[in-house]
Amino acid sequence: MNVYTTDKIRNVVLLGHGGSGKTSLAEAMAYLAGLTSRMGKVADGNTISDFGKEEVKRQISLSMSLIPMEWEGVKINVLDTPGYFDFIGEVEEAISVADAAIIVVSGKAGIEVGTERAWDLCEKYKLPRMFFVSDMDIDDASYRQVVEDLEARYGKKIAPFNLPVRENEKFVGYVNVIQEKAFKWEGKEVKEIEIPDYNKENLGNFRDALMEAVAETSEDFMDRYFAGETFSETEIREAVRSNILDCTTVPVEMGSNTLCQGIYTLMDDIVKYMPSPEARKVNGIDTNTNEIFEANFDFSKPKTAFVFKTMMDPFIGKYSFIKVNSGVIKTDDVMYNVEKQEEEKIGKLYVLCGNKPTEVPELHAGDIGCLAKLSDTDTGDTLSTKAHPVQYPKMDISKPYTSMRYHAQNKGDIDKIAQALAKLSAEDQTIKVVNDGQNRQTLIYGMGDQHIEIIASRLQNEYKVGIDLTKPKVAFRETIRKNSDVEYKYKKQTGGHGQYGHVKMRFEPLADNTVPYEFDQVVVGGTVPKNYFPAVEKGIAESIQRGPLAAYPVVGIKATLYDGSYHPVDSSEMAFKVASSQAFRKGVMEGAPVLLEPIAAMKVTVPDAYTGDVMGDLNKRRGRVMGMNPTGNGKQVIEAEVPMMELYGYCTQLRSMTGGSGDYEYEFVRYEQTPSDIQEKEVADRAAKVAEGNAED
C-alpha cells in the first residue's frame, strides 16, 4: 500500500445497531476499492472484517477490525465495529481514534437503540457523522420513514443528500439533492434520468432545508438567500462540508450493501466531506516539562503514537494498533514507552486489512497502522521519543459489571487458563479477571452474559482449555450482636512433652464492621505469660478468615484475653494459638452470630418511559430507591441501594425491560445484616457442603 500524507487520510468508524449492515457495508466498500474481486457475505463467513472463529460461527462482529482502502487518491481507514452492547469496549477503542463516523441504519428496521447509542458516542467525542440507510433493496424498507424519525429526534441537523428511485417496486437509482438530478444504475454504470414525480415534493423540501443550512454559514450567503439568489454547486458543497465538520449538518445517504448500490456515492462523499486528521485536535503532556504537547497530527513535530488496541494473532503473535498523533514513524525507529519507561524497537511497520498484514515503510501523522511483537507495550500506552517523552490520556472504556465464577474443567489447565485469559483481556479492555481470595473464587467480569459465554467459548476453541461457569459466591461477612464470655483449655498428652494452653476471653461487637478485629489483653498476675500473647492473637487472626457460622470472614469483633493458665513444661505458642482459636469459635457462636451482606450504591440510567418498570424491579430485588435525577436528554438516573446478591442477572433483565436502552453502574458501600431467611439458607447450604465433603467450595 502507498504511503499517504495527513491531508490524504480519512479515518472513519462504522457505528450502528447489531445487524444494521456495518460489516456488509465495509465489504461493499472494499470491493469497490479493489481490495477484493468478490464481495464476501456474513452468512458465508468470508468477510474481511469478521475473521475470528467465533465471529464466523455466530455471524456477528465481536471485535473492531481495520480495513484500509484507497479511493480517489485518498486512504480511507474504515474501522468496522460490533453493534451488540456486550462489545462496547471495541467500539470505544475505535471511536477514540476515528475522525468521523458513519452511522448505519437498516431501512427495514429503522432507528434502533444502537442507532441512538452511536449518536450519543459521536456527541461525546464531537465526531462529524453521516447516516447511511442500508437494506434499500428490501421491499418494505422505508427511507422516508427513517428520515422522518431522524428529523424528529435530531431536528434540523438532518440533511438527506439523496432519495431512492424505484421502478416496479425495485430499488434502481437515486436522486442527488445537491445536484437536483436523478440517476439510474445500469450494471456498474449510472445514467441520468428524469426526476420521478413522486420524488419532487420531497426533493423540494430537502433542498430548501439544505439551502437554509448553507445560508447560515455566512452573512453574505444569508443576504443572497433572502435576495432570492441561488448558490453554485461548489458553494453548496463547501458550505455543507464546513457544517459537517462542526457537526451542525448530518447528511443522510442510502443504498444496498449486498447489491453494492449507493456505495460509490458514499465513498466519494467520505473523501469530499469527512475531515482529514489535521482538522482534529489532540494534546498530550510532555513529561519532561509537564507542559501540554499540542500534537494535532502535525507531521513536522516530534513523533508520537497512541496504542488504541491489541490483537493476539495465534501464528504471528501480538499486534499493537497505533494512531500516529505527530511526526512520521518509520521502519526500525526506536520509540520510548512513557508508561513503562522502556524503549521499543519498532522493526517493521504494517497496515492490517482484517487480519492480513501489509508492510509499509512509514506512517504519517493521522494514519493508523500496526506494530508487531512489542514486548512492553499495552493498549492505552503512548510511544514517543526519549528526547520528547509525551503521554496521551487513556481511553474512556466502559467498566464491566457482570461477573461469573469459573472453574477449570481440568485442574492441570489452571496455568494455561490464566495465560489465555491474560491474552484475551489484553485484547479486550472490558474483560477483567479477579482472584477473590477471601471467598475462594476466581471471577470473570464482562459487559454481559453473552460476552462471558463467548470468552468461555474462545478459551475452548482457540486455546483448547475448558472452564465451567457458575453463579458467583456472594461476599458475606460474619459478626456478633452481643457480648460473650468463654474459656477454652487445650490439653493433650502424647508421651514426653504434652500440649497445654488455657484462655479465658471476652468477645464483643465493634461499632465499625469495616475493621476485622481488635485484640486486647488485661491479664493480671501472670496467669498467662506475656510471651504467649502474640500466639493468642495469631489464633484470633487466623480464625477470622473462616467464621464458624457459614465459613465467611468475620468482621467487627473485639477479643479480650483476661485470664487463663499455663504449664511450665507443656505450654507452647502452638497450644495457646489452638486454645484461642477454639475460644473464638465458641465465643462467636455464643454471641448471637449474624451474616452481613454487601450493599451496592447503584445508578440506573433509563429513558423516562421505563422508570416505573425499573423501580418496580429494584423493589423486588430488595432495593431502596433513593431518588431520580433527569439527565436532560429524555432519560432519568435512578439512584438506589441494592443488596449485591440481588444483582445477579441484572444486566440481562435491564436490557429486556428497556429494549437495550438502559445502563447501570454500581459500587460497594457497606455491609448490612442479612434477613433471617437468607441467613438460614446460607447456613444450611454450608452444613450440606460439609456433609458432602465440599467444605472448601
Summary of the structure (lengths in Angstrom):
residues: 697
radius of gyration: 32.4
end to end distance: 56.3
largest distance: 115.7
contacts: 2344
relative contact order: 0.08
helix: 31%
strand: 34%
